Amino acid sequence: MATKAKTTQDFLPIDEIRDGVVVLKGGNLRMVLICSSLNFSLKSPDEQQAILLQYQNFLNSLDFPIQIFLNSRKLDIRPYIDILEKRQKEQTNELIKIQTKEYIQFIRSFTESVNVMAKSFFMVIPYDPMIIDTARGGWLGKIFPGGKKSGTQAKRDIFEENKTQLEQRVAVVEQGLARFGVRTAPLGTEELVELYFKIFNPGETAVPSLN
């Protein structure tokens, strides 16, 4: 019997992305924060010491693991060039039009000779819910005995409960990072799809639409 060929998705650890939460195969959850950077070298020695102490206190205050991820990739300058070319066509002043054209040529020449890198900083916060098996009805049957709720509704309720637990961890991380000047924002569903798509498809530039 011929073996069914596996698709790329079969090798991915992600089951789905919903409501700004990454659901891994097996039911574990992840939320991702994008974080601002600090120019540490421009700080005074006292400020550097204070930042290091706050960072140490932040790490010691956590009772769950975190993952710090740095995404470094070549900056795609094409959208910026497209904007400049559009403005060049709309420009009525000939002198500014010529200057805009020369600036576009300079940008193209510069980016062809130098790799302009864009760096983004992320923090991944996990929540691994406890899954309890029982002889009757599985783990859903133990939480909702007697079949009072449909499987779909039960899974939805469990997801919302686990998401709340995860959001509490996210709040702890956000508060800890804010103490030494790092601003954060949780990624939404579309932003997560774009991030993971670019990670698993480094050569692609177009991200598939969710619609």
N, C-alpha and C positions, 0 to 999 in steps of 0.2 A: 504494500500500500504506500502510495506517495505521501511524503511528509508535507504538511501545509507550510508554506514559506512564511517566515515571521516578518512582520513589518517593523519599522523603526520604533513605533510606539510600544511594541512589546518589550523593548529594552529600556524604556524610560521609567524612572521610579515614580513618576507622577500619574495619579489616577484622574484627577480633575483639578481645575482652579475655579473657585466660586466665592463670591462675596469677599474678595481680597484675601482669600485663604488658599494655600496650596495643600491639597489632599493627596498624600502619598499612598501608594499601593500598600494595603495593610491598615489604613485608617489613621495614620499619624498626620498631624497638622503642622503647617509652617506659615508664619507671616514674615514679610521682608520689609525692613526699614531702609530707606535711602538716607544717608547721613552726610552732613556737610563736613568739610575738612577744616583743619586748623593749621595756620602757618606757624608751626612750633618754633622754627629757627629765628623768627622775628620777635619772639617773646623775650622779655627780660629773664635773667636767671631765676628771680623770685617767682615770676609767673610760670615758668617752666616747671619749677618744683611743685607749685600749687596744682598745676594740671596733672602731673604725675601722681600726686597724692590722691587727688579726686578720682583719677582713673583706677588706682589701686583699690580705693574704698568701694568704687562701683563694682569691680570684679568680685571683691570679697563679700559684697552684699547679695550676690546672686546665689540662688539655690537650684538653678537649672543651667544647662549648658547653652552657649550661644555660638554662632559662627560668624566670623568677620570675613567678608568677601570683597576683594578689590577687582573691579572690571576695567581693564585697560585695553582700548582698541583705537585704531586709526580713525581720526575724525573725518566724517563724510562732509566735505565742503560744498557738495553740489547744490543743496538747497539754498545756501547762502549766495552762490554764484547765480542761481536762477532769479533770486530776488533782485540782485544788482543789475542783471541784464534787463529785467522788466522795468526797473526804474530808469535805466539808460534809454530805453525806447520811449518812455513817457516824458523824458526831460526835453524842455523847449530851449533851454540855454545851451548853445553849441559848445561853449567853453567847458561847462560842467559835464556835458555829454562826453567830451573827449577825455576829461579827467576820470570820469567813471569807467570808461573803456580801458584806460591805462591801468587803473586800480584793479580791474578784473584780471587783466593780463598779469599783473604783479602777483596777485593772490594765486592764480593758477601755476605760475612759474615757481613760486615759493613752496606750495604744497606738493609739487612734483619732486622737488629736490630735498625736502625735509618732511619727515613723518610727524605730522601734528597729531598728538595722542590726546584722547579724552579719557579722563579717569573718573570713575564713579565708585563710591564707597557704600557698601550695604551691610546690614546686620540681619542675620536670620535667627528668628526666635522659634523654638520648637515646642510642641505640646504633644506628648504621646499618651493618649487615653488608655486606661486599663480596660482590656476586653476580657470578660469572664464567660467561659463556656459552661453550659449546664446540660444535663441529659435531656431535658425537655424544652424544646423551643429555642435552644441556643441562648446566646447572651441577650438577645432582644427579648426572648421569652421571660427571662428572669427580671428584666427591668420593667417590662409591661406584661405581666402574667394574664392569662385568660384571653389573649388576643383582643384586648379592648381597643388597641390602635392598629391600624394597618402598618405593614412593614415600611412602606414609604414614609408615613407620618412619623413612625418611631425613629427612623434614620434621620429625618429632618430635625426632630426634637433633640436627638443626641448630638447632631452636628452643631446646633445652636448652643447647646450647653457647653460643649468642648470649645467652641469658638469664644465663648465668654471667658473661659479659663485662660485661653491663649491671649486674649485681649488684655487681661489683667497682667500677664507677664510682659506684654508689649509696653504697657503703661509704666511698669517698674523700670524697664530699660530706657524709655524715653526720658523719664525723670532723672535717672542716673547720668545719662549723657548730657542733659541740659545743664547739670551742675558745673561742668567744665567747658561749656560753650559750644557743644556739638548739637546742631539742630537736626531734627529727624522728621520724616513723614512716611507713613505706611504706604506701600504700593497697592494700587487698586488692581482689579482683575485684568484689565487690558494692559496695564503696565507690567504685571507679572508675566502675562503671555508674551509680551515683547521681550522682556529680559530673558526668559528661558528659551525662547525661539532663537535669540541671537547667541546664547551660550551653546546650544546644540547645533546651530547652523551658522558658524562664524563667517562663512563666505557670502551669506545672503544679506541683502539690504532691505528687501521688501518683506514686511511682516504680514501674515495672513489676517484678514478681518474676522472678528468674532461673529459678525452678522451673517 
